[in-house]
C-alpha cells in the first residue's frame, strides 16, 4: 500500500468517528500537551487506534489526536509527535500532519522545545521561527514523488508563512510578550549535540536547535500548507558552558513556560 492510500485509510477511520472538519492543525511539542485539554472536544482518538499512525514514545508526548474548537477555530491538535530518533522513517514522522491536511487543515502551528544558541536568548523564552537549517542530509520527500502530495521540487523560500509571522508579532506585542526570533536547526538526536556541533550550527546562523519540526515543515510546504513555527527555549545550548541541561530540566522549563505559551497560541488562533 502506498503512502497516499495509507493516508486515505487513516482519514477514513477518523471520519468514521466524526465528520468534524478542522481548519487549523496544532502540533504540541515536549511539555506543551496541556493545551489540548483547553479544546472544546468533539473527538479524542489515541494514535494507536488510527491505521498507520506512528506511536509517540518520547517523554511529554501523550499520543492523542484531539478534534474540537479553540478560540472559535476548528482545530486538530496533535498531543505529542514522533521523532526520527525514535526509529521511525521520515515518511512515518510526517504521516500525521499529512493526514491532517486531508482532513481539511490548511494552516498549521508547529510547536516544540528547543535549545537556545543565540546568546541573547534565555531559557523560558519563546522563539518565532523565521527559517530553518537542515544539516542532517535527510529529507521526508526523498524517493518517488506522488503528485497528489505535491510537486517534485517544492520551493522552501518562505517556508514559514510571512503573514502568520506578522500576526504572531502583533499578538506578542498585544500580550506584552518579548518574543525571540530566529532560525531553527534540526538535529537528529537522540544524543545532544557536541560542543563542536553547537559551534558549527551557531556559525551557520542557527539561533536554536531541536530534534523535530523541520520534517513536518517540509512535508506541509510540499502540500501547500501555511506554517507557523514556535519553540519554547527550554535551555541554553551554549558550548562554552560546563553544564548541559538534562531531559528532566528541559521538560520542567517547558512546563513552567506552558501557561504563557498557551496564552500566546490562543491569541494567535483568535486572530486567524
N, C-alpha and C positions, 0 to 999 in steps of 0.2 A: 504494500500500500504506500503511495506517495505522500509527501508532506501535505499537499493540498487536500487530499482525501482524508487524511488523519484530522486536519483542522476542521473539515466539514462534519466529521463524525463527532468531534468534541462539541462543536456548535450545536449539532442536532440533539445531543444529550442535554446540554444546558437549556435549549429551547423546550425540551420535554419537561423541564422543571418550572420554567417561567417564560412568558412571552415578552418580558421586560427588555426594552432596547436601550442600552446605555449610550450616552453621548461623550462621556469622559472616562478614560481609564486612569487609575491611580495605582502605581506600584509602590508598596511600602517597604522600605529597607530596614536594616537592623535597628531594633529598638523603636520603630515608628508604627508598629502594628496597632496600637490603641486607637488610632484614627478610625479604623474600621468599625469600632464599637459606637462611633458617633453617627453612623449612617442609619437612616430610617430604612430598615432592611425589607426587601421584597423576597430575597432568597439568599441562602448561605450554603455553599457547597464545598466540602473538603476536596482538595486536589486529587486525593486518591480515588475518588468516585468518578472523576471525569476521564473518559477514554484518552489515552496517550499523554495525559498531563504528567510532568515530572513532579516528584515529591520533594519538598523543602527539607533539608537536613541540617541547615546552618542554624546556630543559636539565634533566638529572637525572630524566627520566621515561622509563623503558625501553620501556614499552608492551607489557607481557605480563600475561596472566591466569594466576595460579598457584592450583591447587587441591590441597589436602592437609590435613595435620594439624599443629597447633602448640599446645603445652601441653595436649594431649588434646582439643582442639576441632577440629571440621571447619571449615576456613576457605577463603574465597575471597579471594585477595589480588590487588589491582589494583596492579601495579608501574608506577605512573605514572597520571596522569589527563590529561584535556584541559580547556582553559580557554576561556572565552568570547572572550578576547583573541586566540586563535589563529585566529579567523574562523568558528568553529562556531556553529550556532544553539544556544539553551539546550536545546532538545529533544535535540540531539546530545550536549551536555555531560552531561546526566543519563541518557542511554541506558544506559551501562554499569551504573550502580547499579540501575536498573530491571530489567535482565537478571538481576542478582544476586538480587533479590527473587524472581523467578520460577524461579530455580534452587533456591531454598529458604532463603536467608539472611533471618533476621528481626531480627538485630541488626547494626548497622554501626558500625565505628570509623573516623572520618574524620580523617586527619592532614594537616598542612600546615606550610609555613614561613610565618611572619608577622612583620611589623614591630611592635615594641612602642611603644604610645602612652602607656601608663601609666608615669609617671616612676619608679615603684617597681620596674618590671621591669628586667631586664638581658639583654643578648644571651647566648644559650646556655641560657636557662631554658626551661621547658615551661609552656604555659598550658592550663588546662582551660576549655573553652568553657561558659559559663553561659547565654548568649543570643547573638543576632546582630542586626546592623543591616544593612539592605539599602537604601542610599540611591541605588542605581543606576536605579531606575524600571523595571526589567525583572524578569520572573518566569517560571520554566520552565513554569508551569501556564497561561500565557496561551493563549487560544484555546478551541475547543470542548472540553468536558470529556468524558473517557471514564470512565464509572463503573467499568470494570474496573481502572482505575488509582487510583481514589479518588474522594472526594466533590467536588462543585463548589467548595465553600468550606471547605477544611480549616483547622482551628484550629492556630495556631502557638505558643500558650502551651505551655510545657514542651517546646519543640522538641528540646532536649537532655534525654534521659531522666533524671529525678531520681534513680532508683535506681542508674543507671550512674554518675552524678556522685558519689554517695556511695561507691560501690565504688572509683572511681578515687582518691578522697581516702584511703580506707583503705589501698589499695595503696601510695600515695605515703608515708604515714606509716610503713608497714612497711619500705619501702625507704629511709627517711630522706631522701626527696626533697622539696626545697622546691618546691611546686607553685604557680605563679601561677594566678589565676582571673580570668575577666572576659568581656567582650563583644567578639566578633569582628565587625569591619566588612568587608563585601565591597566591594572597589574593582575596577572593571572592568579597568584596565590597558590595554595593557602598560606605558604610561608610569607611573613612580612618582608618587605624589600630590604636589601643590604644598604649599608651606608653609601657605597659607590653607586648603586642603582638610584637611590634618592637624589644624590648629587647630579647624576645624569639627567633624570627627569626634570629636576629644577632648572638645569642648564638648557633643556629643550623647551622650557616655557610652561611647564605644568605648575599649577597652583595648589592642586590637591591630588591625592592618589586613592584609588579604591579598587575593589575586586568585582565590580558589576557595572550595570548601566549601559556601557558602550555597545555591547552586542544588541541590546534592545533598541537603542537609538538607531543603529544601522538598519535593523530589520524593519522598524517602524517607518523610517525615511524611505526605504525601499517600497513600502506600501503607500507612501504619500501622506503620512500622518503628521500632524503638527505636534511637536515635542517640546516640553519644558523640563529641565533638569535641576534638581535641588539636592544639596547634600548638607547634613549636619557634620560640622568639623568636630569629630569626637576626640582627636588627639593631634598633636603636632609631630609630623613625621620629619623631624629635623635631624640630619645625620650628625651634627655636632654634639647632640645631647647624649648623655650616658644612658639614660633610661628610655626604654621603648614601652609604650602603653601595652598592657595585656588585653586579651579578649574581654575580660570582665570589666576592665576600666573603660574600654570603648563602649560597651553596652550601657554602662552606668551613666556616662556622659550623654548618650543618646536618649536615655530615659529621662534625665533631668531636663534636657532641652526640649523634650517632647511637647509640653503644653504650648510653648512659643511657636514651635514648628507647626503644630496642628492649627493654631490660630492663623498663621500665615497661609497655609494651604487652603483653609476655609475662606480666607479673604480673597485669594486668587480665584477660587471657584465661584464666589459670589459675583465677581466682575466679568467672568467669561461670557 
